[in-house]
Amino acid sequence: MKTARDMVVSLHYTLTDDSGEVLDTSSGREPLEYLHGHGNIIPGLEKALEGTAIGHRSQVSVAPEEGYGTQNPELVFEAPREHFPKDMKLEPGARVYAEGPEGPIAFSVVRLTDTGAVLDANHPLAGKTLHFDVEVVAMRPATEEEITHGHVHGAHGHDH
């Protein structure tokens, strides 16, 4: 069996940045399961896993354009303090959320100003080259329901 569209792939991974800092890992947890070919993981990693088999191990570097994109300066802006709840503690590095037309939008607080805060709506990993150490540990054909829904439902099914 090979990794291809409509296969559920389970993998262990460690994600690091250019300096080698671990940003995320499945170590000590269940493997990540995703539906291959449906955009459930970043494009560069999905492309690198195409055609692999159970037991495949590799190191994959993903450029920003194939990961979380490049930094978009138009997504960095100042928001006035009155746009935040009065009791909210704002500090650089904090994540804040607002309701958008398609659901919640996450922002990182870049810095505080005299009148509010500079926010960044870019993904925190935008603009970064991502380095994955991956191992494919299992795979199976997706169910028709998973294919229709575009994501894995897991061992106990899934309710919408």
C-alpha positions as CSV (number, residue, x, y, z in Angstrom):
1,M,0.0,0.0,0.0
2,K,1.3,3.5,-0.9
3,T,0.4,7.0,0.2
4,A,-2.1,8.3,-2.4
5,R,-5.3,10.4,-2.6
6,D,-8.1,9.0,-0.3
7,M,-5.7,7.1,2.0
8,V,-5.7,7.7,5.7
9,V,-2.1,8.1,6.7
10,S,-0.7,7.9,10.3
11,L,2.7,9.4,11.0
12,H,4.9,10.4,13.8
13,Y,6.7,13.7,13.3
14,T,9.0,16.2,14.8
15,L,8.8,19.8,13.4
16,T,11.8,22.1,13.9
17,D,12.7,25.6,12.6
18,D,16.0,26.6,11.0
19,S,17.7,26.9,14.4
20,G,16.7,23.3,15.3
21,E,14.1,24.4,17.9
22,V,11.3,21.9,18.2
23,L,8.1,23.6,17.3
24,D,5.8,20.5,17.5
25,T,6.1,16.8,17.8
26,S,3.9,13.7,18.1
27,S,6.5,12.1,20.4
28,G,4.7,10.7,23.4
29,R,1.3,11.1,21.7
30,E,-0.8,9.2,19.2
31,P,0.5,9.6,15.6
32,L,-1.1,12.3,13.4
33,E,-3.7,10.9,11.1
34,Y,-4.7,12.8,8.0
35,L,-6.6,12.2,4.8
36,H,-4.1,12.3,2.0
37,G,-4.9,14.5,-1.0
38,H,-7.5,16.6,0.8
39,G,-5.4,19.5,2.1
40,N,-5.4,18.3,5.7
41,I,-1.7,19.0,6.1
42,I,0.6,21.6,4.5
43,P,1.2,21.1,0.8
44,G,5.0,20.6,0.9
45,L,4.8,17.8,3.5
46,E,1.9,16.1,1.6
47,K,3.8,16.2,-1.6
48,A,6.9,14.7,0.1
49,L,4.8,11.8,1.5
50,E,3.1,11.0,-1.9
51,G,3.9,7.4,-2.8
52,T,5.6,6.4,0.4
53,A,4.8,3.2,2.4
54,I,4.4,2.1,6.0
55,G,7.9,2.3,7.6
56,H,9.1,5.2,5.4
57,R,11.3,7.6,7.3
58,S,12.5,10.9,6.0
59,Q,13.6,14.4,6.7
60,V,11.6,17.0,4.8
61,S,12.3,20.7,4.5
62,V,9.3,22.8,3.5
63,A,9.7,26.4,2.1
64,P,7.2,29.0,3.3
65,E,5.4,29.0,0.0
66,E,4.6,25.2,0.5
67,G,4.0,25.6,4.2
68,Y,2.0,28.4,5.9
69,G,2.9,31.0,3.3
70,T,5.0,34.1,3.3
71,Q,4.5,37.0,5.7
72,N,1.8,39.3,4.4
73,P,2.5,42.8,5.8
74,E,-1.2,43.8,5.1
75,L,-2.2,41.4,7.9
76,V,-0.2,43.4,10.5
77,F,-2.1,46.4,11.9
78,E,-2.9,48.5,15.0
79,A,-6.1,47.9,16.8
80,P,-7.4,50.5,19.3
81,R,-7.6,49.4,23.0
82,E,-11.4,49.9,23.0
83,H,-11.7,47.0,20.5
84,F,-10.7,44.6,23.3
85,P,-12.5,43.7,26.5
86,K,-11.6,46.1,29.3
87,D,-10.4,43.2,31.6
88,M,-8.3,41.6,28.9
89,K,-4.6,41.6,29.7
90,L,-2.7,42.4,26.5
91,E,0.9,41.5,26.2
92,P,3.3,40.8,23.3
93,G,3.2,37.2,22.2
94,A,-0.4,36.7,23.4
95,R,-3.0,35.2,21.1
96,V,-6.3,37.1,20.8
97,Y,-9.4,36.1,18.7
98,A,-12.2,37.8,16.9
99,E,-15.2,36.5,15.1
100,G,-15.0,36.7,11.3
101,P,-17.5,35.8,8.6
102,E,-16.2,32.2,8.4
103,G,-15.5,31.7,12.2
104,P,-12.9,32.8,14.7
105,I,-9.7,34.6,13.5
106,A,-6.5,34.3,15.6
107,F,-4.1,37.2,16.0
108,S,-0.7,37.5,17.7
109,V,-0.1,40.6,19.8
110,V,3.2,42.0,18.3
111,R,3.6,45.0,20.6
112,L,1.6,47.4,22.7
113,T,1.2,51.0,21.7
114,D,0.0,54.1,23.6
115,T,-3.5,53.6,22.1
116,G,-3.8,49.9,21.6
117,A,-1.9,46.9,20.2
118,V,-0.3,45.9,16.9
119,L,-1.8,42.6,15.8
120,D,-0.5,40.1,13.3
121,A,-3.1,37.8,11.5
122,N,-0.4,35.8,9.7
123,H,0.0,32.2,10.8
124,P,2.7,32.0,13.5
125,L,4.8,29.8,11.2
126,A,4.3,32.0,8.1
127,G,7.6,33.0,6.5
128,K,9.5,30.1,8.1
129,T,11.1,27.1,6.5
130,L,9.8,24.1,8.3
131,H,11.9,20.9,8.9
132,F,10.0,17.6,9.5
133,D,11.4,14.3,10.7
134,V,8.6,11.9,9.7
135,E,7.8,8.2,9.9
136,V,4.8,6.7,8.3
137,V,3.5,4.2,10.8
138,A,0.1,3.1,9.3
139,M,-2.3,3.7,6.4
140,R,-5.6,2.5,5.2
141,P,-8.1,3.3,2.5
142,A,-10.5,6.1,3.7
143,T,-14.2,5.3,4.2
144,E,-16.7,6.9,1.8
145,E,-17.9,9.1,4.6
146,E,-14.3,10.4,5.3
147,I,-13.8,11.1,1.6
148,T,-17.1,12.9,1.4
149,H,-16.3,15.0,4.5
150,G,-12.7,15.5,3.5
151,H,-11.1,14.5,6.8
152,V,-10.4,11.4,9.0
153,H,-13.1,10.3,11.4
154,G,-11.0,8.0,13.6
155,A,-11.6,4.7,15.3
156,H,-14.9,5.6,16.9
157,G,-16.5,7.4,13.9
158,H,-17.4,11.1,13.8
159,D,-20.5,13.1,14.3
160,H,-21.3,16.3,12.5
